[in-house]
Amino acid sequence: MKTQHRRSSHAKRKYQANFSVLSMLIVANSPMPEDHAAEQIKITMDAFEALKSGHGTTKDYDRLARAINLCLVRAESIDTLVVYAMKAAVSAMDSCSDIHARHGRYGFTGIDLQSLEYALEYYAEIFRLSTPRQLMDADNIAFREMRKQMRAAA
């Protein structure tokens, strides 16, 4: 009798209504708050400046690479010219990783700097104009693609 009672009470809790879902959906699909967007863009730009100066860390590299990958996924639904700019930025990040492997410091060549500056301008605009839900979906897709590429390389 006690086991049956326990099971039935667990079943009741399993299907409880979550009344905050509506507000979470509204927030996720509303425009990005400007102060949050500005803060995230500043952190990414600071990571780029640190890498550019040669004092960047792996954390800075990861932050910039994640921003570029997120933008690449969002750009696929926006415009093919933006996709080309983002692919050039991905190539620049690969070159930056190669420089780190050879010299122990992150850095960029002249062409890579130029392509990253263009890509970061697109990043700022895409980040400001996207909803939190769109960015979260793009981040998840970029993460899955990265894992797929890592499995293929291994």
Buried (B, 14 or more C-beta within 10 A) or exposed (E): EEEEEEEEEEEEEEEEEEEEEEEEEEEBEEEBEEEEBBEBBEBBBBBBEBBBEEEBEEEBBEBBBBBBBBBBBBBBEBEEEBBEBBBBBBBBBEBBBEBBEEEEEBBBEEEBBEBBBBBBEBBBBBBBEBBBBBBEBBBEBBBEEEEEEEEEEE
